[in-house]
Amino acid sequence: MDFKGQVAIVTGGGRGIGRAIAGGFAKRGVNLVIADIDSDMAVKTASYLSASGIKAVGMKLDVSNPEEVKKVFSEIKMEFNRIDILINNAGITRDGLMIRMKDEDWDSVIAINLKGVFLCLREAIKDMSQRRYGRIINVSSVAAFMGNPGQANYSASKAGIVGLTKTAAKEYASRGITVNAVAPGFIKTAMTDVLPENVKEEMRKLIPLGRFGTVEDVSNAVIFLASPESGYITGQVIHVNGGMYM
Ligand code: NAP
């Protein structure tokens, strides 16, 4: 895969799946913006990855804040003069059964997981359209396809990402921009570490490949979709779930 000279933005890239995706790009010589609500983590991850000889910058970004998204994307344009790849990875959970779910838990999950994807995508597309090239990958979830008790807000946000992905793919195909999604299953990160052991065990039984995914399992699929070689694939979802949903 030839990424020579390219620039990628990874939202929520400070840790977890985002950090692994950024690591995969760094190994392949892609220059990086690590954009995370936790600015210390963004800067630390960027400085760690820049040791591999690429240019990597950590920036504070709350993807749900429209003014901040505009400001950060214009700073990225000034700093790098191009945006080739956008990975919309930032996401949160605020779980609870529907009947007890607080409005603010619904709103914050939709604001970060779904509106945040729209806001970043809109900014990136402005630059990509002019240059007639772009790769956008949105991180959805198996919960979008199977549903998950306690995750009404989360599964709705992740299903929304799929519709958004397909619409953006159709709107910008003529500009050389592909827009795809990955839908991870159960991946070992801080987000899933907090689940009780019995819930994890029940989950494991649903996975034909018999193990939880690693952050690299997700990153490998994302890197492929982000590569120039995936240019005839758009509006698709790659499921990275060990066969949990097929
Ligand atoms: P994670 O370890 O919690 O990492 C998420 C990162 O996003 C964190 O660095 C977090 O910062 C950051 N973030 C949170 N809110 C943000 C905002 N408003 N703006 C910018 N950054 C923000 O989660 P993960 O497990 O790596 O998940 C990454 C993505 O994969 C998410 O979209 C998640 O929904 C999706 N996913 C994960 C799994 C799984 O099993 N882990 C499965 C399916 C899909 P803080 O640390 O400060 O919160």
Residues whose N, C-alpha, C, O or C-beta is under 5 A from the ligand:
A	BS01	NAP	G12 G14 R15 G16 I17 G18 A35 D36 I37 D38 L61 D62 V63 S64 N89 A90 G91 I92 I112 V139 S140 S141 V142 P184 G185 F186 I187 T189 A190 M191 T192
